[in-house]
Amino acid sequence: MKPAAFEYHSPETAEEATELLADLPDAKLMAGNQSFGIIMSNRLATPDHVIDISDIEGLRYVDVGDDAVEIGAMTRHADVEHSDDLAEVLPLMPEAAQHIAGPAVRNRGTVGGTLGEADPAGNHSCTLLALDAELAVASADGERTIPIDEYFLAYMLTAVEDDELITSVRVSREAFPVERTGMRFTVEKRAAQTWPTLGASAVVRVDDPDADEPVIEDARLSFANAADVPLRTHDAEAEVTGEPLSEGLLESVADTVYDAVEPQDEMHADETYKRELAATFARRSLATAYDRAQGLDE
Ligand SMILES: Cc1cc2nc3c(=O)[nH]c(=O)nc-3n(C[C@H](O)[C@H](O)[C@H](O)COP(=O)(O)OP(=O)(O)OC[C@H]3O[C@@H](n4cnc5c(N)ncnc54)[C@H](O)[C@@H]3O)c2cc1C
């Protein structure tokens, strides 16, 4: 099928885009068009107006500052994948980006598009949830920020209004000192080009990376495609915080995660399989993040 007829708009600035959103009835944004074109071709969306934001170069950047990392909404997955700066301070993000589909999708798909689409299997949605990111959104009326834990409301439903544009995401670096933080993204996919069957992000900060058994000061664990929305497992995080990581703790966290996730049956992976996968990924990704926090690697 082909998309229903629509009028095409191609703004060059975020301000132009938000004015179009305010002025045009039934308008939708298009970013990298790796998902939206498919949705329109299947007539699951039939907007009268499409606002293509892919020429807004001002929204394509990775800015690593001393206090925070800011990533523009039009930053492509490939930009994240190949960013040396991100690999240095938030290695979770390039690690997750390299597992998104194949190069064609990564060269066009964007961070803002993943968040806008809000598929619970989205890689960046999973990592940004673990990193406690904040979204900056703009409309003709002004700007506001949305903490990511208030962003995903229900299956593919978000806190962004129809007249708003996500302009960037921001991650505070305070919780992630490079010299004692480890991160790990783990994923299973049926084929390189497909979405994750399940993905997991783990972040671990230890008190003293040179100690024999460093104590975990802070742990983050989130999952892709394990519920109707990207899911963070706070109970599992609390279990490992304040302790050195041990086999016993990993077993206990795996049990907690098995019960905490709420996956849907799919053709190639039923609910039980996904629960087992989430439990296994919790164990593996936390263990690797803990090693990495100490400067050890797998
Ligand atoms: C074969 C295939 C495999 C894939 N595998 C994976 C995978 O493994 N992991 C993964 O994470 N993704 C995967 N994707 C999706 C890919 O990452 C897309 O790039 C992404 O989901 C959408 O990004 P986009 O820039 O293409 O957005 P578009 O498709 O252009 O837009 C998607 C939605 O977001 C909205 N939107 C876009 N930008 C904004 C904005 N700035 N503000 C507000 N709303 C906005 C649009 O209106 C639309 O509703 C896959 C896609 C394909 C085709």
The ligand as an ORCA input file, in Angstrom:
! r2SCAN-3c Opt
* xyz 0 1
  C      14.119     -2.997      9.848
  C      14.142     -2.118     11.052
  C      14.742     -2.579     12.205
  C      14.790     -1.764     13.343
  N      15.414     -2.243     14.464
  C      15.497     -1.451     15.544
  C      16.189     -1.891     16.716
  O      16.736     -2.988     16.777
  N      16.205     -1.042     17.784
  C      15.633      0.209     17.750
  O      15.708      0.942     18.732
  N      15.006      0.653     16.646
  C      14.917     -0.141     15.560
  N      14.285      0.327     14.435
  C      13.641      1.659     14.456
  C      14.650      2.746     14.132
  O      15.479      2.920     15.249
  C      13.947      4.072     13.843
  O      14.915      4.922     13.461
  C      13.218      4.739     14.982
  O      12.294      3.934     15.592
  C      12.449      5.947     14.513
  O      13.345      6.946     14.285
  P      13.218      7.872     13.015
  O      14.184      8.976     13.173
  O      13.320      7.059     11.777
  O      11.750      8.472     13.203
  P      10.494      8.505     12.213
  O      10.228      7.150     11.681
  O      10.632      9.594     11.225
  O       9.365      8.928     13.269
  C       8.909      8.005     14.243
  C       7.834      8.673     15.129
  O       8.436      9.621     15.991
  C       7.851     10.914     15.817
  N       8.975     11.861     15.920
  C      10.107     11.848     15.194
  N      10.942     12.814     15.613
  C      10.313     13.465     16.611
  C      10.663     14.574     17.451
  N      11.856     15.201     17.352
  N       9.766     14.981     18.375
  C       8.576     14.345     18.524
  N       8.175     13.305     17.758
  C       9.048     12.866     16.829
  C       7.212     10.888     14.428
  O       6.130     11.774     14.336
  C       6.763      9.432     14.335
  O       5.534      9.263     15.006
  C      14.212     -0.459     13.304
  C      13.605      0.002     12.127
  C      13.568     -0.801     11.006
  C      12.941     -0.269      9.738
*
